Amino acid sequence: MAAHALAWPSCIGLFAFGVLHAVGAHYTYAEVPYDAFFQRHFGFSVDALFGFQRNTYDRLVHFSYGLLLAPVCVQLLERVAPPRGPWRYVLPVSFIMSHALLFEIFEWLAASVFGGDLGQAYLGTQGDEWDAQKDMLLAMLGATVSVAALGLAGWLAPGRPTANP
């Protein structure tokens, strides 16, 4: 295996996030018919079960961004600037948070450029004025859960190899 290969958890996370992102891009995030899928195939409504008043697929993707891509951040940081002590936990989460912020700024700028109904459709806030802040929080929470799990699994131990042997 190449010295710069990613470990399997990172590869699985990248693939899973790519699938979630492709589904959202196909339907637009606010229109993904996940609830209809669950009703048709499993006989219950996810929205009714959890009391959701809006399509929450975009929130799932923002949480998944942090959860699934934190292992990649851990490996990248280990290779270019190995952090020590508590920074092994803080930097991957901060990396995810910075990207979540940049995405929300890009989304706002794109919506401003397109304007009108097209801009609102792209923004996908579904009437929630705090959508951007909630999306960034979910990415941070996903990354925090992931980094905590990686720490408990020994992935953040100093000197741990960053790729499969």
N, C-alpha and C positions, 0 to 999 in steps of 0.2 A: 504494500500500500504506500502511496506517496506520503512524504513527510508532512505535507500541508493539507491532507485530507481531514474533513470534519468527522467527528465521532458520530455514531449512529443516532443518538438523541437529537443532535443538531440537524442531521439530514431529515429525520422524521418530522421534526418541528417545521423546517423550511417547506417540506412537501405539504404537510397538513395546512399550514398557513396559506400556501399557494392555492390549494383547493378551495378553502374558504373565500379567499380573495377573488378567485375566478367566478365562483357562484354569485358573489355580490356584484361583481362587474357585469355579469350576464343580465341580471334582473334589475340592477341598481339596488343599493343596500336597503333602501326604504321599502322595496317591493318584493323582496325574496319571500316566496310563499311557504316558509317553513311550517307555519301553523296548519295550512291546508295539507301539507305533506304528512304531518303527524296525525291529523284527523283521519285522513284517508288510509294510512298504513297501520296506525296504532290505536285508532278509535278514541283519541282524546285531544283536547286543545291545550297546547302549551301556554298560550296567552291566558286562557281561562284558569288553568291550574295555578299560575303564578300571579294572576291579576294584572297582566300587562295591558296597557291602554294604547300602545303603539307597536310598530314592528321593531323588534329589538335585535334584529340580525346584526346591524352595524355595531351595537354594543358588544355582542358576542365576538365580533372580529377584532374590535379594539382590545378587549381583554385577552383574546387569543394571541394578538400581536406580542404583548408582553410575555405571556406564558410560554409561547412556542419559540420565540426568537431569543429569549434570554440565554439559552445554552450556546447559541452562536456568538452572542456578545461576550460571554465568558471565555470562549475559545479564542476569539479575536484579540481580546485584551491580554490574555495569557501569552499570546505570540508576539505582540508588538510592544507591550509595556506591562509586564507581569505585576499586578497590584499586590500589596502586602497588607496583612492585618485586616481590619474591617473594610478596607477599600476593595477587597475581593468581593464583598457583598454590595457595597454602595455603588461602585462604578457601573456594573452592568445595568442596574436599575436606572441610574442617571442617564445612561446611554439610551435606553428605551424611552425614558421620559423626554429627552431632547428630541428624539425622532417623532414622538407623538405631538409635541408642540409644533415642530416644523410642518408636519402634515396638516394640522389644524389651521396654521397660518396660510399654507398653500391653498387649502380648501376655501378659506375665506376670500383670498385674493382671486381665485378662479370664479367664485360666485359673484364677486364684485365686477369682474370683467364681463361675464356673461349677462349679469343683471336679470331682472324680471323673473318670470316663471322658470326659465331654464337655469338661472343661477340658484334659485330656491330648490329646484329639483336636484341639482348637483350637490348643494349643501346638505340636503337630507335631514334637516333638523326636526322635521315633523312637528313643528310648533313649539319645540322646547328651546327656550332662550339660553339655557345652560348646557346645551348639547355638547359644545366643544369642551367645556370643562369636565363634564361627565366622561366623555371619550378619553381624555387625557388621564383622568383618574383611573379608569378601567385598565388602560395600558400599564400604568404604574402598579396597580394591584396584581395584574397578571405577572408582571416581571418580579414583583416581590414574592409571590407564591412560588414561582419557578426557581428563583435564586435560593429561597429558603429550602426547597426540596433538594436542589443540587447540593447545598451545604450539608444537609442531613445525610445525603447519599455519599458524601465524601468527595464530590466533584470539585469542590473549591479548596481542597487541601493543597498546601504549598508543594510544588514539585510533582503534582499529578500530571501524567501525560495528557495532552490535549487532543489526542486522536486515537483511533483504534490501533492496537499493535499490528 
